[in-house]
Amino acid sequence: MPKKALITGITGQDGSYLAELLLDKGYEVHGIIRRSSSFNTARIDHLYQDQHDEGTRLFLHYGDLTDATRLVTLLENVRPDEVYNLAAQSHVRVSFDEPDFTGLTTGLGSTRLLEAIRTTSLETRYYQASSSEMFGATPPPQDESTPFYPRSPYGAAKVYAYWMTRNYREAYDMFAVNGILFNHESPRRGETFVTRKISVAAARIAAGLQDKLYMGNLDAVRDWGYAKEYVEGMWRMLQADEPSDYVLATGTAHSVRDFLRFTFERAGLDWQDHVVFDDRYLRPTEVDALIGDAGKAQRELGWKAQVHAPELADIMFDAEVQRLAS
């Protein structure tokens, strides 16, 4: 029998890449999606097969991290070997506008899922999507022993989820791990996230479809990697002999200004001719620099990032050019 995996947030960037990876490894994959009057499965439509067809290994179920009863029912019915909790209100700037909802989903949602696993007594391995935003104002480089100092409701909610995951691991002997992922991007990133916003605008400007790009803080420094590589690290964490927490990062630092330059150079443009400052995109509290040290993941899991920010900018811009041409 193939292994079974349950993914929350399967329709997101990471969820779609993880579903591809697990299907390639022979898993039966189950994903939780929220009910909507319109389809929101674009990132996984290429993986979907009619569930009546013989040999189908991807199954979608309606559910939500705010509904504890539904989570228990799904776990009892699916009985997964691995659970990947990727669902969240994941936009840092939006978390300042919706702090209550962010805490309800990003923070408490993880607790509901952990408690559902505990009460069903399933022998399953649990992955919690933690975030470099938990480090916030703590100076880089940041690794698994770095103190947390979140600077947003999103970061604070992720810190809560991190500690609840560790608590369930220690209190109930659960195989529960935190993957502390630094910024990881791709052509599947949402268009309101800064790297995708830049790649979309550069492609449109190059095509003569727009002229200006409105941006906030250009000085923020981030450790940008390729999401498709990072989901391999998630999977490796759940294959380890013992549960532990791991940072995934490239270890390289680039500013938002750098990413603009990489992308616009790929387009044959000077970013300074098109970018306009707009203070509406500033956060009430900024995170100056996030740069990860993934040495533990390399030593214990054999994982190391291959794609860094300049190559990532090329990948994302080229994908937008192809989208416009199709």
C-alpha positions as CSV (number, residue, x, y, z in Angstrom):
1,M,0.0,0.0,0.0
2,P,1.3,3.5,-0.8
3,K,2.0,6.0,2.0
4,K,-0.8,8.5,2.6
5,A,-0.2,12.2,3.1
6,L,-2.7,14.9,4.2
7,I,-1.8,18.5,3.2
8,T,-3.5,21.6,4.5
9,G,-3.0,24.5,2.1
10,I,-2.6,22.3,-0.9
11,T,-3.8,25.0,-3.3
12,G,-1.0,27.3,-2.2
13,Q,2.5,27.7,-3.7
14,D,4.1,25.2,-1.3
15,G,1.2,22.8,-1.2
16,S,1.1,22.4,-5.0
17,Y,4.9,21.7,-5.2
18,L,4.7,19.3,-2.2
19,A,1.7,17.5,-3.8
20,E,3.8,17.0,-7.0
21,L,6.8,15.7,-5.1
22,L,4.7,13.2,-3.0
23,L,2.9,12.0,-6.1
24,D,6.2,11.5,-7.8
25,K,7.3,9.4,-4.8
26,G,4.3,7.2,-5.1
27,Y,2.2,8.6,-2.3
28,E,-1.6,8.8,-2.1
29,V,-2.2,12.5,-1.5
30,H,-5.2,14.1,0.3
31,G,-5.6,17.8,0.4
32,I,-7.9,20.1,2.4
33,I,-9.5,22.9,0.5
34,R,-11.9,25.6,1.7
35,R,-15.4,25.8,0.2
36,S,-15.8,28.6,-2.2
37,S,-18.4,29.7,-4.8
38,S,-15.5,29.7,-7.3
39,F,-12.7,27.3,-8.0
40,N,-9.4,28.1,-6.4
41,T,-7.4,25.1,-7.4
42,A,-5.4,26.6,-10.3
43,R,-2.0,25.6,-8.9
44,I,-3.0,21.9,-8.7
45,D,-5.3,21.6,-11.7
46,H,-2.6,19.9,-13.7
47,L,-2.4,17.1,-11.0
48,Y,-6.1,16.5,-10.8
49,Q,-7.8,13.3,-12.0
50,D,-11.4,12.3,-11.7
51,Q,-11.7,10.6,-8.3
52,H,-13.8,7.9,-10.0
53,D,-10.9,6.9,-12.3
54,E,-8.9,3.8,-11.4
55,G,-5.4,4.6,-10.1
56,T,-6.3,8.1,-8.9
57,R,-3.9,9.2,-6.1
58,L,-4.9,12.8,-5.4
59,F,-8.1,13.4,-3.4
60,L,-9.5,16.8,-2.3
61,H,-11.7,17.3,0.8
62,Y,-13.6,20.3,2.0
63,G,-12.4,21.5,5.4
64,D,-10.9,24.4,7.4
65,L,-8.5,24.9,10.2
66,T,-11.2,26.7,12.2
67,D,-13.4,23.6,12.3
68,A,-11.9,21.1,14.8
69,T,-14.7,18.6,14.3
70,R,-14.1,18.4,10.6
71,L,-10.4,17.9,11.1
72,V,-11.0,14.9,13.4
73,T,-13.4,13.4,10.8
74,L,-10.9,13.8,8.0
75,L,-8.1,12.3,10.0
76,E,-10.2,9.3,11.0
77,N,-11.3,8.7,7.3
78,V,-8.0,9.3,5.6
79,R,-5.7,7.9,8.3
80,P,-2.6,9.6,6.8
81,D,1.0,8.5,7.5
82,E,2.1,12.1,7.2
83,V,0.4,15.4,7.8
84,Y,1.8,18.7,6.4
85,N,0.2,21.8,7.9
86,L,0.9,24.5,5.3
87,A,-2.4,26.4,5.6
88,A,-2.4,29.9,7.1
89,Q,-3.2,33.6,6.6
90,S,0.3,34.0,5.2
91,H,0.6,37.6,4.1
92,V,2.7,39.6,6.6
93,R,1.4,43.0,5.7
94,V,-2.2,41.8,5.7
95,S,-1.8,40.4,9.2
96,F,-1.6,43.9,10.5
97,D,-5.1,44.6,9.1
98,E,-6.5,41.2,10.2
99,P,-4.6,40.2,13.4
100,D,-7.6,38.3,14.8
101,F,-8.1,36.2,11.8
102,T,-4.4,35.6,11.4
103,G,-4.2,34.3,15.0
104,L,-7.3,32.2,14.5
105,T,-5.9,30.4,11.4
106,T,-2.1,30.7,11.5
107,G,-1.8,30.2,15.3
108,L,-4.8,28.3,16.7
109,G,-5.4,26.3,13.5
110,S,-2.2,24.4,14.2
111,T,-3.4,23.6,17.7
112,R,-6.7,22.2,16.4
113,L,-4.8,20.0,13.9
114,L,-2.4,18.7,16.6
115,E,-5.2,18.0,19.0
116,A,-7.1,16.2,16.3
117,I,-4.1,14.0,15.7
118,R,-3.8,13.3,19.4
119,T,-7.4,12.5,20.1
120,T,-7.6,10.1,17.1
121,S,-4.5,8.3,18.4
122,L,-3.1,8.2,14.9
123,E,0.5,7.1,14.4
124,T,1.2,9.9,12.0
125,R,4.1,12.3,11.4
126,Y,3.3,16.0,11.6
127,Y,5.1,18.9,9.8
128,Q,4.4,22.5,10.9
129,A,5.2,25.3,8.5
130,S,7.1,27.7,10.6
131,S,8.6,30.9,9.3
132,S,11.7,33.1,9.4
133,E,9.3,36.0,10.4
134,M,9.4,34.5,13.9
135,F,13.0,35.9,14.2
136,G,11.8,39.4,13.3
137,A,14.2,41.9,14.9
138,T,16.8,39.4,16.1
139,P,20.0,40.1,14.1
140,P,21.1,37.6,11.5
141,P,22.3,35.0,10.8
142,Q,19.4,33.1,12.3
143,D,19.4,29.3,13.0
144,E,17.4,26.9,15.2
145,S,18.8,28.4,18.4
146,T,18.2,32.0,17.6
147,P,15.7,33.8,19.9
148,F,12.4,34.8,18.4
149,Y,11.4,38.5,18.2
150,P,8.4,38.7,15.9
151,R,7.5,42.0,14.4
152,S,4.0,41.3,13.0
153,P,0.8,39.5,14.0
154,Y,1.8,36.8,11.4
155,G,5.2,36.3,13.1
156,A,3.6,36.2,16.5
157,A,1.0,33.6,15.4
158,K,3.8,31.5,13.9
159,V,5.7,31.6,17.1
160,Y,2.7,30.3,18.9
161,A,2.3,27.5,16.4
162,Y,6.0,26.6,16.7
163,W,5.8,26.2,20.5
164,M,2.6,24.2,20.4
165,T,4.2,21.8,17.9
166,R,7.2,21.4,20.3
167,N,4.8,21.0,23.2
168,Y,2.9,18.2,21.6
169,R,6.1,16.5,20.6
170,E,7.4,16.6,24.2
171,A,4.1,16.1,26.1
172,Y,2.6,13.3,23.9
173,D,5.7,11.8,22.2
174,M,4.4,12.8,18.8
175,F,6.6,12.9,15.7
176,A,6.1,16.6,15.2
177,V,8.6,18.9,13.5
178,N,8.9,22.6,12.7
179,G,10.3,23.6,9.3
180,I,11.6,27.2,9.8
181,L,11.6,28.2,6.2
182,F,13.2,31.5,5.0
183,N,11.6,33.3,2.1
184,H,11.0,30.9,-0.7
185,E,9.4,32.0,-4.0
186,S,8.4,30.8,-7.4
187,P,6.2,31.6,-10.4
188,R,3.3,30.1,-8.3
189,R,3.7,32.8,-5.6
190,G,0.7,35.0,-5.0
191,E,0.8,38.3,-7.0
192,T,0.6,40.4,-3.8
193,F,3.9,39.0,-2.5
194,V,6.8,41.3,-3.4
195,T,8.9,39.0,-5.6
196,R,6.0,38.0,-7.7
197,K,4.7,41.6,-7.8
198,I,8.1,42.6,-9.2
199,S,8.3,39.8,-11.8
200,V,4.7,40.4,-13.0
201,A,5.3,44.2,-13.4
202,A,8.7,43.8,-15.1
203,A,7.1,41.5,-17.7
204,R,4.2,43.8,-18.3
205,I,6.4,46.9,-18.5
206,A,8.7,45.1,-21.0
207,A,5.6,44.2,-23.1
208,G,4.3,47.8,-23.0
209,L,1.3,46.9,-20.9
210,Q,2.1,49.2,-17.9
211,D,4.7,51.8,-17.0
212,K,5.0,52.1,-13.2
213,L,5.5,49.8,-10.2
214,Y,4.5,51.1,-6.8
215,M,6.7,49.7,-4.0
216,G,7.3,50.2,-0.3
217,N,10.5,49.5,1.7
218,L,13.4,48.7,-0.7
219,D,16.0,48.3,2.0
220,A,14.6,45.1,3.6
221,V,17.1,42.3,3.3
222,R,15.9,38.7,2.8
223,D,17.2,35.2,2.1
224,W,15.3,34.2,-1.0
225,G,15.2,30.6,-2.2
226,Y,13.2,28.5,-4.7
227,A,10.0,27.0,-3.2
228,K,10.3,23.8,-5.4
229,E,13.5,22.9,-3.6
230,Y,12.2,23.7,-0.1
231,V,9.3,21.2,-0.2
232,E,12.0,18.5,-0.6
233,G,13.4,19.6,2.7
234,M,9.9,19.4,4.3
235,W,9.6,15.8,3.2
236,R,13.1,14.9,4.4
237,M,12.2,16.2,7.9
238,L,9.5,13.6,8.2
239,Q,11.8,10.8,7.0
240,A,14.3,11.4,9.8
241,D,14.8,8.9,12.6
242,E,13.9,11.4,15.3
243,P,11.7,14.5,15.2
244,S,13.5,17.9,15.3
245,D,13.3,21.4,14.0
246,Y,15.2,22.7,11.0
247,V,15.9,26.0,9.3
248,L,15.8,25.9,5.4
249,A,17.6,28.8,3.8
250,T,20.2,29.7,1.2
251,G,22.4,31.6,3.6
252,T,22.7,34.5,1.1
253,A,21.4,38.1,1.6
254,H,19.8,40.4,-0.9
255,S,17.6,43.5,-0.5
256,V,14.3,44.2,-2.3
257,R,16.3,46.7,-4.3
258,D,18.6,43.9,-5.4
259,F,15.7,41.7,-6.5
260,L,14.3,44.6,-8.5
261,R,17.6,45.0,-10.2
262,F,18.0,41.3,-11.0
263,T,14.5,41.1,-12.5
264,F,14.6,44.4,-14.5
265,E,18.0,43.5,-15.9
266,R,16.6,40.3,-17.1
267,A,13.9,42.4,-18.9
268,G,16.5,44.7,-20.4
269,L,15.2,47.6,-18.3
270,D,16.4,50.0,-15.6
271,W,14.2,49.5,-12.6
272,Q,14.8,53.2,-11.4
273,D,12.9,54.4,-14.5
274,H,9.7,52.6,-13.4
275,V,9.6,52.2,-9.6
276,V,7.6,54.7,-7.5
277,F,7.6,54.8,-3.7
278,D,4.2,54.3,-2.0
279,D,4.1,54.4,1.8
280,R,0.9,52.4,1.8
281,Y,3.1,49.3,1.4
282,L,5.1,49.9,4.5
283,R,4.5,47.8,7.6
284,P,3.9,49.4,11.0
285,T,7.0,47.5,12.2
286,E,9.6,46.5,9.8
287,V,11.9,43.4,9.8
288,D,15.3,44.7,8.5
289,A,17.2,41.5,7.8
290,L,16.5,37.7,7.7
291,I,19.4,35.5,6.7
292,G,19.3,31.8,7.5
293,D,21.9,29.3,8.5
294,A,20.7,25.9,7.2
295,G,23.8,24.0,8.4
296,K,21.8,21.6,10.5
297,A,19.5,20.6,7.6
298,Q,22.6,20.0,5.4
299,R,24.3,17.9,8.1
300,E,21.3,15.8,9.2
301,L,19.0,15.8,6.1
302,G,21.5,16.2,3.3
303,W,19.5,19.2,2.1
304,K,21.1,22.3,0.5
305,A,19.6,25.1,-1.6
306,Q,20.8,25.3,-5.1
307,V,18.9,28.3,-6.5
308,H,19.7,31.7,-5.1
309,A,18.1,35.1,-5.7
310,P,19.6,36.1,-9.1
311,E,18.6,32.7,-10.7
312,L,15.2,32.8,-8.9
313,A,14.5,36.3,-10.4
314,D,15.3,34.9,-13.9
315,I,13.0,31.9,-13.3
316,M,10.1,34.1,-12.2
317,F,10.5,36.7,-14.9
318,D,10.7,34.1,-17.7
319,A,7.5,32.4,-16.4
320,E,5.7,35.7,-16.5
321,V,6.8,36.3,-20.1
322,Q,5.5,32.9,-21.0
323,R,2.2,33.6,-19.3
324,L,1.8,36.8,-21.3
325,A,2.6,35.0,-24.5
326,S,0.1,32.2,-24.0
